[in-house]
Amino acid sequence: MLRRNVRLRKEFLYRKNLEGKEKEVYEKKRKLKDAMDNGTEVPTELRPEAKKLMRDMKIEGDIQAPDRDDEYTNAGVTDPKVFVTTSRDPSSKLIQFSKEVRDMIPNAAKLNRGSHSEAELMDACKANEVTDLIILSETRGVPDGMVVCHLPYGPTAYFGIMNCVMRHDIPDVDPSNPSQYPHLILDNFTTDLGKRISNILKYLFPVPKEDSHRVATFANNDDFVSFRHHFYKKEGKAIELRELGPRFELKPYRIILGTIEMKDADVEWALRPFMNTAGKKVAF
């Protein structure tokens, strides 16, 4: 099993390396096409290979941007299968929060952690064809951490949790728990890193039907991602909006190109101390 996982990971990294080369060629073709469309000179660095690029563009008919990666190739084709678990020896509050996270994500199931290691969790998830594993953690009984690990090759995103309010603590919360797949609102994820974060969160949820009245919102504000969960109902021309809960804020601080048990996985992005004092520049 270990040798097979190593081989599959090497094949995945090889494909990603090819995609990097394809992206470089695409950028060259785009610059050449822009120069032709605008009637400007071909950039100096492209002139030695301009004829070959033009010939390839003529054969292809048009240039298309390659995918950034193929980790979510089947996203939207098949519904995700998500496991939700906790750190070891969870408090009653963390157990309750894990149940609410399970309820807010369709097709999610709660997995009791017990004494299992991260490697054992990964093996169990892969054996059951799980697409994503969510691990929740706490400090002194307060949920303060979430890890989202996409299987089988990653990425893995690490989040801090702040201002967590559970369903029973929200005033006038809707007591029902509709089974409809929610529509997603992803607001203000404008940079490449922001789109990466939004994809990691977005692909936890299956594609909803058009008549679904359930809405899950991830809104970025100064690099803090606020989550809200609502159900709406139309009454004539008016729309009644009811909160389902839970509500919390996420602060992403690390993304690695691998699964959670890979200690030597490449770090795609990490929040550094100086980023907190870099004026008002936003990352997402």
N, C-alpha and C positions, 0 to 999 in steps of 0.2 A: 504493500500500500504506500509506504514512504517513497520507494523508488518511482512508483507511478505518479505520485503527486509532484515530485521533483521534475520528472520528464514533462508533465503537462504544464508546469510553471515555465520551464525553459521554452516550450513551444509558444506559450502565450507572450513571453518577452520578445521572442523572435518576431512574432507578428506585429507587436507594437513598434519594434525597430523599423520594420518595413513601412509601417504607417508614417513614421517620422520622415523617412525618405520621400514618401509619396506627398506629404505635406510640403516639403521643400520644393519639389517639382511643381506642385500646384501653385505655390506663391510665385515662382518664376513665370509660369504661364499667365497668371493673373496680371503681373506687372507688364508683361509683353502685350497682352490684350488691351490693357488700359492705354499703353503708349500708342497702339494702332488706332484705337477708337478716338483718342483725343488728338491724333495727328502730331504727337511729340516724338522726340528722339528716343530710340531704344536705350535703356540704361546701359552704361558702359560694361558693367559686370555680366550682362546677358548677351552681348554681341557675339562672343565666340560660339555660343550654342543656340543662337536665335533661329537659324534655319531648321535645326532639328526640332526645336520646340514648336515652330510654326507648322512643320510637317505633322507632328503628333497631334496638334490642335485641329488640323484639317481632317485627320483620320477620325478623331474622337467626335468631331462636330461641335462640341462645346466642352468647356472645362467645368468640372464639378469638384467641390471641396470634399476631401476624404474625411471620414469620421475621425473625431479626436481620439477615440479608442473604441474597442469592441467589447467592453465590459458589460454594456447594456444592449447588446445586439438584439436579444429576444424580448426586450422590454416592450410591453404593449401587445405582443403577440400571444404570450401566455401570462396568466395572472401570477403575480409574485406569491411566494410562500415564505412567510416570516415567522421566525421563532423569537420570543421575548423572554429573557431571563434576567437574573440579578447577580450581584456580587455574592460571595459566600456569607452565610449567616445573616440574611437580610432582616431588617426590622419589620414590624407589622405595617408601618407606613410605606416602606419601599415595596413590600408585597402588594399592598393596595394600589400603589402607583403603577406597578407593572401590569396589574389587571386592567387598569384604565387605559394604558398604552396599548395593550392587546385589543381592547374593545374599540379603540379609535382606528385601528388599522384592520381592514377586512382581510380575511384569510390568515390572520395571525393566530398563533397558539402560544401558550405560556409553557415554558420549560423550567422545571425545578432544577436549580443549580446543584444543590447537594455539595459534594466534595469534588466534583469533576473539574479537571484542569481545562485551560483554554484549548489545548490540543484535542482533548477528548470531546469537548463541545463541537469543534470543527468536524471531527470524524462523524459524530452523530448527525450533524446538519447535512454533510455531504451524502451520507447514507440514505437520508430521507429527502434528497433533492430540494433542500431549502435554498432559497435565493438570497435571503438576508437574515442576519442574526443581530438582534439588539440586546446589548448588555447595559443594565442600569446599575448605578452605584450611589452611595450615600455617605454623608458625614454626620455623625451624631443623630441619626434618624431622619435627616433631611436629604431628599434626593438632590444630588448635585452633579451627576455625571451620566453621559450616555455615549455608547460606542455603537456605530452602525457599520457592520461588516458585510460587504457584498460577496457572495460566493459564486464560483469556486476560487477566483483569482484576486479578489479585491475590487475596488479600493476599500479602505477602512477609514472612517472619519470619527474623530473624537470631539465631543461637545461638552461644555460645561452647562449645567442647568441652573437657572435662577428664577426666583419669584414663582415657584411652583405652587399652584392652587388646584386642589383636587375637586372632584365633582361635588361632594357633599359640603364643601366649604364655599361654593359659589352661590350667592343669593339668587333665588328664583330660577334655579337650574331646571332644565327639562328632565323629568325623571325617566323618560323613555330612552331606549337605546336602539335607534333605527338600524336595520341591517343593510340599507342601501349603500352602494359604493359612493364615496363622496367626490364631488367636484373639487378640484384643487385651485387655490389662488396663490400664486407665487409672485410676490410683489417686490420690486426694487433690487433684483439680482441682475446687475448690469455688466459687471466685469467678467472676464473668463473664469476667475476663481468663484465669483458669485454663481455663475451658471453651473459650475462643477458642483458646488454645494447644493444648489436647487435640484440637480439631477439625482444626487444621492438620496435626497429626501423624497423627491417626486416618485421615484421608481419603487418606493415601498408600497405604493397604493396601486390597485388595479384600475383599469379604464372604466369610468362610470357610464351609466346609461343617461340619455338626455333628460329623462323625466325624474332623475334623482333630485331630492330636495335637501340633501346633506352637503355641507360645505366645510372643507378644512383649509385654513389659511396659514401660510408661512410668509410673514412680512419682515423684510430686512430694514432695520433702522439703526444707522451708525454701527454696522457690523454685529448687531444683536438681532437674532431671528425670533420674532414673536409668533407663537402658535395659538390659534383660536379655532374652536370647533363649534359649528352652528347647524341648526335645522330651521328651514324656512317654510312657511305655509302661506299660500295666497288666499285672501279673503276679499273677493271682489277686486277692486283696484288697489287695495292695501296689501302689504306683505308683512307678515308677522315673523320676526326673527327671534329664535330661542337658542340660548347657549347650552351646549351639551357637556362641555368640559372634557378633559382637564385644560388648564391654561398654564403656559410657562414660556420662558425665554431661553434660547439656545445661544451659546457663544462657541463657535468652532475654533479649535486651536491646533488641530493637526490632521493631516491626511497622509496616509501611507499607501504605496502601491503594492499591496499584498493583503493577506488576511491577518487576523489579530495575533495568531500564534507565531507568525514569521518575525523573529526578532531582528533579522538582518534585511528586512524589506526597505526599499528606497523610500525616503520621505519626499512626497510631492510638494507639500507646503506645511509650514509650522509657524505659529504665532511667536514672534520674538519680543523680548522685553521692550526694545526701542520702538516697536510699532505702536505701543500704547501712548507714546508721547510724541508721535509724528504729526502734530497738528490735527487738522480735520480731514486728512486724506483717508478715504475709505477703501477697504480691500475688496468688498463684495459688490 
